[in-house]
Each structure stands twice: as C-alpha cells, then as structure tokens.
Amino acid sequence: MRTIVVRYQTRPERATENQELIEAVFGELAERKPNGFSYRVLRLDDGVSFIHVVVEHDVDEPDSLQEVPAFQAFVADIGDRCDVPPVAAGATIVGDYG
C-alpha cells in the first residue's frame, strides 16, 4: 500500500474554481467506481490551501486516478491556479479509523 500526500495553495480568486474541479472529480469517481485506491481532499480553513491524500491499495489490476478524465482536467492548469505549487510527498499511515 502506497500513500501520497499533495499540498498547495491556490490564488484566492481561483480557490472556488479549484474546489469545483475537485468536486467534478468526485462526481466522476462516484459514477465510475474505480478499484484500487482511495482519495480524499481537504480544503483548509484559510480557504486557499488544499491537501489531497491518495492511498493506493494492493489489489490486482488497480485503476488509476490519473486515468479519470475529470482528474486530468483538474491537473491540466493547476499551476495557473496556484500561488504555492503542488508538492507531493510519500507518507506512512500510522492510524486510520472509519
């Protein structure tokens, strides 16, 4: 199992647009029901910081978040929406509930 955490800050005037693009990703995920990963996104109280957490599960023939068209649309111009660009880091899950 592999975990990736991505954190960035959007430009204030683009934060709502960013959230809408993320919501479109989750809408498509709900329709497609891909297998092999879990995905969570948090918007922090400052309104411009976002944290994405992807956990890739150990399954045969997993689907990829990268292959979801709405996710491709989300990442297409992420740099233009950001004041602080995305930084990805591997992480280790210490505990998980729910």
C-alpha positions in Angstrom: 0.0 0.0 0.0 1.4 3.4 -1.0 0.2 6.8 0.3 0.8 10.1 -1.4 0.0 13.5 0.1 -0.1 16.6 -2.1 -0.4 20.1 -0.6 -0.6 23.5 -2.4 -2.2 27.0 -2.1 -4.4 28.4 -4.8 -4.7 32.1 -5.7 -7.6 33.5 -3.6 -9.7 34.3 -6.7 -9.2 30.8 -8.1 -9.9 28.7 -4.9 -13.6 28.2 -5.6 -12.9 27.2 -9.2 -10.3 24.7 -7.8 -12.9 23.2 -5.4 -15.4 22.9 -8.3 -12.9 21.0 -10.4 -12.2 18.7 -7.4 -16.0 18.1 -6.9 -16.2 17.1 -10.6 -13.5 14.5 -10.0 -15.5 13.1 -7.1 -18.7 13.1 -9.2 -16.9 11.1 -11.9 -15.4 8.7 -9.3 -18.9 8.1 -8.0 -20.0 7.1 -11.5 -17.0 5.0 -12.5 -16.4 3.4 -9.1 -12.7 2.7 -9.8 -10.9 0.0 -7.9 -7.6 0.0 -6.1 -7.3 3.4 -4.4 -9.0 5.8 -2.0 -8.9 9.5 -2.4 -9.6 12.4 0.0 -9.3 16.1 -0.5 -9.3 18.7 2.3 -9.7 22.5 2.0 -8.1 24.2 4.9 -9.8 27.0 6.9 -7.6 29.6 5.2 -9.7 29.0 2.1 -6.8 28.6 -0.3 -4.8 25.6 1.0 -5.7 22.1 -0.3 -4.4 18.7 0.7 -5.0 15.6 -1.4 -4.4 12.1 0.0 -4.3 9.1 -2.3 -3.9 5.6 -0.9 -3.1 3.0 -3.5 -4.3 -0.4 -2.3 -2.6 -3.7 -3.0 -5.1 -5.2 -5.5 -4.7 -7.0 -8.8 -5.2 -4.7 -11.8 -5.9 -1.4 -9.9 -7.5 1.6 -11.7 -5.5 4.8 -11.7 -6.7 8.2 -10.6 -4.6 9.7 -13.4 -6.9 8.0 -16.0 -10.0 9.7 -14.8 -10.9 12.5 -17.3 -12.1 14.9 -14.7 -8.8 14.5 -12.8 -6.9 15.1 -16.0 -9.0 18.4 -16.4 -8.2 19.3 -12.8 -4.4 18.9 -13.1 -4.3 20.5 -16.6 -3.8 24.1 -15.4 -3.2 23.6 -11.7 0.0 25.7 -11.9 -2.0 28.7 -13.2 -4.4 28.4 -10.2 -1.7 28.3 -7.6 0.3 30.8 -5.5 2.2 27.9 -4.0 2.6 25.0 -6.4 1.7 21.4 -5.5 4.3 19.4 -3.6 3.8 15.7 -3.4 5.3 13.5 -0.7 5.1 9.9 0.2 3.6 9.2 3.6 3.1 6.3 6.0 -0.4 5.8 7.6 0.1 5.5 11.3 -3.6 5.0 12.1 -6.9 5.1 10.2 -10.4 5.0 11.6 -13.6 5.0 9.5 
